[in-house]
Amino acid sequence: MTQLRFMIHTAMTSSSPELLENVYSELGMEVPVCQIDHELRKLWEQDDARANASLINLVVYSEKPNALLENSRIIQNLTREHACRAILVAIDRDEPSPSLRAWITAHCHLAAGHKSVCCEQISFHLTGKVTGRFRNTVFSHLNSDLPLIFWWQGELSEILTERLVSVIDRLIVDSSTWQDPLASLKKIQETAQANPDLILQDLAWTRSLQFRLAIANLFDDPAAQELLPRIERIQMQANRLHRQTALQLLAWLAVQAGWKIHRTFDEITLEKSSGNEIAVDFEELESGPAMQSLILHAQDASVRICQPAGSIYISKEITSGSHHASSLAPIGPEGSADLVALQLARGGKNSLYQKILPGYQLLIGY
């Protein structure tokens, strides 16, 4: 992967068209857009041993330089477990002249050691004003019988319209990459008014999965349940690049425990049903895992969930008077590609994320 990134960077910063074309050749065969379906049929006819497998349409959209080649490598790995028609879209918004190029390929994997199961990939590179061309290009090459999962990488833009969202079944984003998460969430909610069945999946939320499971597991212990009403302070540590994961975890904790969230510019507090407040100490660290520790303090008890840097486990611990219990849990993935694979495997309507959104939006509103 490091060598691939070096090749991409060298090609994009070099004035040599030949080097650039050599790198793009990894996307497969370049074809005229009007000939994509015809060339795909020819691709399958060339080898009867191939079986075309698709359960979903997976569109991967990016405005980042070099995205097509990086995402093609991601799709190659994703299709080992998730059969799909993959449509990769990269847009160069700095290039004013309009252009549209397309490539097709198939990612094939052995089945029973002898027959290839393949998934189609169509890659598009667009420049210039692209709103209408993008929508028409993508829509016309979807497999109409399959659900559409749309993975939007990076900041949102005017490309995300009501018309686009109206045909998406599942929208995957990563709020940790947004400069203004509150504004971006509002944009999604506004455009989704035309599609009330849209399922929104945030990779920042998925990063907290193992921490949430660890907390839920600890509170199966009667001692933890007994101390819940007595919690006075919460300490959190998270990588500063994953602030959104920590705030979503805190919103989830408040929802599950029935606490109200109060937020000022420099302070977060939680209010219990009794009216008593819980102080929240949130520390952002420069490195390490996305979530690193969550400690719930009562006067004579504590619940700790920690993932030290470099550890392959999450440690769980409860101390209440003479009672002490500890255990380990596996860490979860943090890279975008692994998180998307996890989302595809889990499916579901993501109703819990929708449940914590009001609290999360309150926390990021300052």
C-alpha positions as CSV (number, residue, x, y, z in Angstrom):
1,M,0.0,0.0,0.0
2,T,2.9,2.4,0.8
3,Q,4.4,1.7,-2.6
4,L,1.0,2.3,-4.3
5,R,0.6,5.7,-2.6
6,F,4.2,6.6,-3.6
7,M,3.4,5.8,-7.2
8,I,0.1,7.8,-7.1
9,H,1.8,10.8,-5.6
10,T,4.7,10.7,-8.1
11,A,2.3,10.4,-11.0
12,M,0.1,13.3,-9.8
13,T,3.0,15.6,-9.2
14,S,4.9,14.7,-12.4
15,S,4.5,16.4,-15.7
16,S,4.7,13.0,-17.5
17,P,1.4,11.9,-19.0
18,E,2.9,8.5,-19.6
19,L,3.5,7.9,-15.9
20,L,0.0,9.1,-15.1
21,E,-1.6,6.8,-17.6
22,N,0.5,3.8,-16.2
23,V,-1.0,4.5,-12.8
24,Y,-4.5,4.8,-14.1
25,S,-4.1,1.5,-15.9
26,E,-4.6,-0.2,-12.5
27,L,-8.3,0.8,-12.8
28,G,-8.7,-1.6,-15.6
29,M,-9.7,-0.9,-19.2
30,E,-10.6,2.7,-20.2
31,V,-13.9,2.8,-22.2
32,P,-16.2,5.4,-23.6
33,V,-19.0,6.2,-21.2
34,C,-21.6,5.3,-23.8
35,Q,-20.0,1.8,-24.2
36,I,-19.7,0.8,-20.5
37,D,-22.6,-1.7,-20.5
38,H,-21.5,-3.2,-23.8
39,E,-17.9,-3.6,-22.7
40,L,-19.0,-5.1,-19.4
41,R,-21.0,-7.8,-21.2
42,K,-17.9,-8.5,-23.4
43,L,-15.8,-8.8,-20.2
44,W,-18.0,-11.6,-18.9
45,E,-18.3,-13.3,-22.2
46,Q,-14.5,-13.7,-22.4
47,D,-14.3,-16.1,-19.6
48,D,-17.2,-18.6,-18.8
49,A,-15.4,-19.6,-15.6
50,R,-16.3,-16.3,-14.0
51,A,-19.5,-15.8,-12.0
52,N,-20.8,-12.3,-11.7
53,A,-22.0,-11.7,-8.1
54,S,-23.8,-8.6,-6.8
55,L,-26.0,-8.0,-3.8
56,I,-25.8,-4.2,-3.6
57,N,-24.8,-1.1,-5.6
58,L,-21.9,0.5,-3.7
59,V,-21.0,4.0,-4.8
60,V,-17.8,5.5,-3.4
61,Y,-17.6,9.2,-3.9
62,S,-14.5,11.4,-3.2
63,E,-13.2,14.9,-4.1
64,K,-9.7,14.0,-2.8
65,P,-6.8,13.8,-5.2
66,N,-5.8,10.2,-6.1
67,A,-9.0,8.8,-4.7
68,L,-9.8,6.4,-7.5
69,L,-6.7,4.3,-7.1
70,E,-6.9,4.1,-3.4
71,N,-10.6,3.2,-3.4
72,S,-10.1,0.6,-6.1
73,R,-7.7,-1.2,-3.7
74,I,-10.3,-0.9,-1.0
75,I,-13.0,-2.4,-3.2
76,Q,-10.7,-5.3,-4.1
77,N,-10.6,-6.2,-0.5
78,L,-14.3,-5.5,0.3
79,T,-15.5,-7.7,-2.4
80,R,-13.9,-10.8,-0.8
81,E,-16.9,-10.7,1.6
82,H,-19.4,-8.4,0.1
83,A,-20.6,-9.0,-3.5
84,C,-21.5,-5.7,-5.2
85,R,-21.4,-3.6,-8.3
86,A,-18.9,-0.9,-7.3
87,I,-19.0,2.5,-8.8
88,L,-16.1,4.7,-7.9
89,V,-16.4,8.5,-8.5
90,A,-13.6,11.0,-8.2
91,I,-14.2,14.7,-9.0
92,D,-11.5,17.3,-9.5
93,R,-13.2,20.5,-8.6
94,D,-10.1,22.7,-9.3
95,E,-10.0,21.8,-13.0
96,P,-12.4,24.2,-14.8
97,S,-12.5,22.3,-18.1
98,P,-15.3,19.6,-18.2
99,S,-14.2,16.1,-18.8
100,L,-15.4,12.6,-18.1
101,R,-13.3,9.4,-18.2
102,A,-14.4,5.8,-17.3
103,W,-12.7,2.5,-16.6
104,I,-14.1,-1.0,-16.0
105,T,-12.6,-4.0,-14.3
106,A,-13.7,-7.0,-12.2
107,H,-12.4,-8.1,-8.8
108,C,-12.3,-11.9,-8.8
109,H,-11.9,-14.3,-5.9
110,L,-11.6,-18.0,-5.8
111,A,-14.6,-20.1,-4.7
112,A,-14.0,-23.7,-3.7
113,G,-10.5,-23.3,-5.0
114,H,-11.3,-23.4,-8.7
115,K,-14.0,-21.0,-9.9
116,S,-13.8,-17.2,-9.8
117,V,-16.6,-15.1,-8.3
118,C,-16.2,-11.6,-9.6
119,C,-17.7,-8.2,-8.8
120,E,-17.9,-5.4,-11.4
121,Q,-16.2,-2.1,-10.8
122,I,-16.8,1.1,-12.8
123,S,-14.6,4.1,-12.2
124,F,-15.3,7.6,-13.2
125,H,-13.1,10.7,-13.1
126,L,-14.9,14.0,-13.7
127,T,-13.7,17.6,-13.9
128,G,-15.4,20.9,-14.4
129,K,-19.0,21.6,-13.4
130,V,-20.3,18.2,-12.6
131,T,-23.6,18.3,-10.7
132,G,-25.9,17.1,-13.5
133,R,-23.3,15.0,-15.2
134,F,-22.4,13.2,-12.0
135,R,-26.0,12.4,-11.1
136,N,-26.9,11.2,-14.6
137,T,-23.7,9.2,-15.0
138,V,-24.0,7.3,-11.7
139,F,-27.8,6.8,-11.9
140,S,-27.6,5.3,-15.4
141,H,-25.1,2.6,-14.4
142,L,-26.7,1.3,-11.2
143,N,-28.1,-2.2,-11.1
144,S,-31.7,-1.1,-10.7
145,D,-32.7,-4.3,-8.9
146,L,-30.3,-3.8,-6.0
147,P,-30.2,-1.4,-3.0
148,L,-27.9,1.6,-3.3
149,I,-25.3,2.1,-0.6
150,F,-23.4,5.4,-1.0
151,W,-20.1,6.0,0.8
152,W,-19.4,9.7,0.8
153,Q,-15.7,10.4,1.7
154,G,-14.7,13.8,3.2
155,E,-16.6,17.1,3.4
156,L,-20.1,17.4,2.0
157,S,-20.6,19.6,-1.0
158,E,-23.4,20.8,-3.2
159,I,-23.3,17.5,-5.1
160,L,-25.3,16.1,-2.2
161,T,-28.8,17.1,-3.3
162,E,-32.4,16.0,-2.5
163,R,-32.5,14.2,-5.9
164,L,-29.4,12.2,-5.1
165,V,-30.4,11.4,-1.5
166,S,-33.9,10.3,-2.7
167,V,-32.5,7.2,-4.4
168,I,-29.9,6.2,-1.7
169,D,-30.9,3.4,0.7
170,R,-27.9,3.8,3.0
171,L,-25.6,6.8,3.3
172,I,-22.2,6.2,4.9
173,V,-20.2,9.2,6.1
174,D,-17.4,10.0,8.6
175,S,-18.2,13.0,10.7
176,S,-14.6,13.0,12.1
177,T,-13.5,14.4,8.7
178,W,-15.9,17.3,8.8
179,Q,-14.8,20.8,9.8
180,D,-18.3,21.7,10.9
181,P,-20.2,18.5,11.9
182,L,-23.3,20.3,13.0
183,A,-23.8,22.1,9.6
184,S,-23.1,18.9,7.7
185,L,-25.6,16.9,9.7
186,K,-28.2,19.6,9.1
187,K,-27.5,19.4,5.4
188,I,-28.1,15.7,5.4
189,Q,-31.3,16.0,7.4
190,E,-32.5,18.7,5.0
191,T,-31.8,16.7,1.9
192,A,-33.2,13.6,3.4
193,Q,-36.7,15.1,3.7
194,A,-37.4,13.6,0.3
195,N,-36.3,10.1,1.6
196,P,-37.6,9.4,5.1
197,D,-36.4,5.8,4.8
198,L,-32.7,6.9,4.3
199,I,-30.4,5.0,6.7
200,L,-27.5,7.2,7.9
201,Q,-24.3,5.5,9.0
202,D,-21.5,7.5,10.6
203,L,-18.1,5.8,10.7
204,A,-17.3,7.9,13.8
205,W,-20.2,6.2,15.5
206,T,-19.0,2.7,14.4
207,R,-15.6,3.4,15.9
208,S,-17.2,3.5,19.4
209,L,-18.9,0.1,19.0
210,Q,-16.5,-2.0,21.1
211,F,-16.5,0.7,23.9
212,R,-20.3,0.7,23.9
213,L,-20.3,-3.1,24.0
214,A,-17.8,-3.1,26.9
215,I,-19.9,-0.6,28.9
216,A,-23.1,-2.5,28.3
217,N,-21.3,-5.7,29.4
218,L,-20.0,-4.2,32.6
219,F,-23.4,-3.0,33.5
220,D,-24.7,-6.5,33.4
221,D,-22.9,-6.7,36.8
222,P,-25.4,-5.9,39.6
223,A,-22.7,-3.9,41.4
224,A,-22.4,-1.6,38.4
225,Q,-26.2,-1.2,38.2
226,E,-26.2,-0.3,41.8
227,L,-23.6,2.5,41.5
228,L,-25.2,4.1,38.4
229,P,-27.4,6.5,40.3
230,R,-24.4,7.5,42.4
231,I,-22.1,8.6,39.6
232,E,-20.7,12.1,40.2
233,R,-18.0,12.5,37.5
234,I,-17.1,11.2,34.1
235,Q,-13.5,11.2,32.7
236,M,-12.9,10.7,28.9
237,Q,-9.8,10.6,26.8
238,A,-9.9,10.5,23.0
239,N,-7.6,11.2,20.1
240,R,-8.3,14.8,19.0
241,L,-8.9,13.6,15.5
242,H,-11.8,11.5,16.7
243,R,-13.5,14.0,18.9
244,Q,-16.8,13.2,17.3
245,T,-16.5,9.5,18.3
246,A,-16.1,10.6,22.0
247,L,-19.0,13.0,21.9
248,Q,-21.3,10.4,20.3
249,L,-20.3,7.9,22.9
250,L,-21.1,10.4,25.6
251,A,-24.5,11.2,24.0
252,W,-25.2,7.4,23.9
253,L,-24.3,7.1,27.6
254,A,-26.7,9.9,28.5
255,V,-29.5,8.4,26.4
256,Q,-29.1,5.0,27.9
257,A,-28.9,6.3,31.5
258,G,-31.7,8.8,31.1
259,W,-29.5,11.9,31.8
260,K,-30.0,15.3,30.3
261,I,-27.2,17.0,28.5
262,H,-26.2,20.6,29.3
263,R,-23.5,22.3,27.2
264,T,-21.9,25.7,27.4
265,F,-18.9,26.9,25.4
266,D,-16.4,25.4,27.7
267,E,-18.3,22.9,29.9
268,I,-20.3,19.8,29.6
269,T,-22.5,18.5,32.4
270,L,-25.1,15.8,32.7
271,E,-28.2,16.0,34.8
272,K,-29.7,12.9,36.5
273,S,-33.4,12.4,37.1
274,S,-32.8,13.5,40.8
275,G,-31.6,16.8,39.6
276,N,-28.0,16.2,40.6
277,E,-25.3,17.0,38.1
278,I,-22.5,14.9,36.7
279,A,-19.3,16.7,35.8
280,V,-17.6,15.7,32.5
281,D,-13.8,16.0,32.0
282,F,-12.9,15.5,28.4
283,E,-9.3,15.4,27.4
284,E,-8.1,15.3,23.8
285,L,-4.8,13.6,23.1
286,E,-2.5,14.0,20.1
287,S,-2.1,10.3,19.3
288,G,-3.3,6.8,20.1
289,P,-6.6,5.0,19.5
290,A,-9.8,7.0,18.7
291,M,-11.3,6.2,22.2
292,Q,-8.7,5.7,24.9
293,S,-10.6,5.7,28.3
294,L,-13.9,6.3,29.9
295,I,-14.1,6.3,33.7
296,L,-17.3,6.7,35.6
297,H,-16.7,7.9,39.2
298,A,-18.9,7.5,42.3
299,Q,-17.8,8.4,45.8
300,D,-16.5,4.9,46.6
301,A,-16.7,3.1,43.3
302,S,-15.7,3.4,39.6
303,V,-16.2,1.8,36.2
304,R,-13.2,1.9,33.9
305,I,-13.0,1.1,30.2
306,C,-9.5,1.7,28.7
307,Q,-7.6,1.0,25.5
308,P,-4.0,1.9,25.9
309,A,-2.0,2.8,22.8
310,G,-0.6,-0.3,21.1
311,S,-2.9,-2.7,23.1
312,I,-4.9,-5.3,21.2
313,Y,-7.5,-5.4,24.0
314,I,-9.9,-3.1,25.8
315,S,-9.7,-3.5,29.5
316,K,-12.9,-3.4,31.6
317,E,-12.9,-2.9,35.4
318,I,-15.4,-2.2,38.1
319,T,-14.5,-1.4,41.7
320,S,-17.2,-0.9,44.3
321,G,-16.3,-1.3,48.0
322,S,-14.8,-4.7,48.4
323,H,-16.1,-5.9,45.0
324,H,-13.7,-5.9,42.1
325,A,-14.1,-7.4,38.7
326,S,-12.0,-7.1,35.5
327,S,-12.0,-8.5,32.0
328,L,-10.7,-7.9,28.5
329,A,-12.6,-7.3,25.2
330,P,-11.3,-7.1,21.6
331,I,-10.6,-3.8,20.1
332,G,-12.5,-2.7,17.1
333,P,-11.3,-1.4,13.7
334,E,-10.6,2.3,13.2
335,G,-9.7,2.5,9.5
336,S,-12.4,3.7,7.1
337,A,-12.3,0.6,4.9
338,D,-12.6,-1.8,7.8
339,L,-15.4,0.2,9.3
340,V,-17.4,0.2,6.1
341,A,-16.9,-3.6,5.9
342,L,-18.2,-3.9,9.4
343,Q,-21.2,-1.7,8.5
344,L,-22.0,-3.8,5.5
345,A,-21.8,-7.0,7.6
346,R,-24.1,-5.7,10.3
347,G,-26.7,-4.0,8.2
348,G,-29.8,-2.9,10.2
349,K,-31.6,0.4,10.4
350,N,-29.1,2.1,12.7
351,S,-32.0,3.3,14.9
352,L,-29.7,3.7,18.0
353,Y,-27.7,6.3,16.1
354,Q,-30.8,8.2,15.3
355,K,-31.8,8.1,18.9
356,I,-28.5,9.7,20.1
357,L,-28.5,12.4,17.3
358,P,-30.3,15.1,19.3
359,G,-27.9,14.8,22.2
360,Y,-24.9,14.6,19.9
361,Q,-26.0,17.7,18.0
362,L,-26.4,19.6,21.3
363,L,-22.9,18.6,22.3
364,I,-21.4,19.9,19.0
365,G,-23.5,23.0,18.9
366,Y,-20.8,25.2,20.5
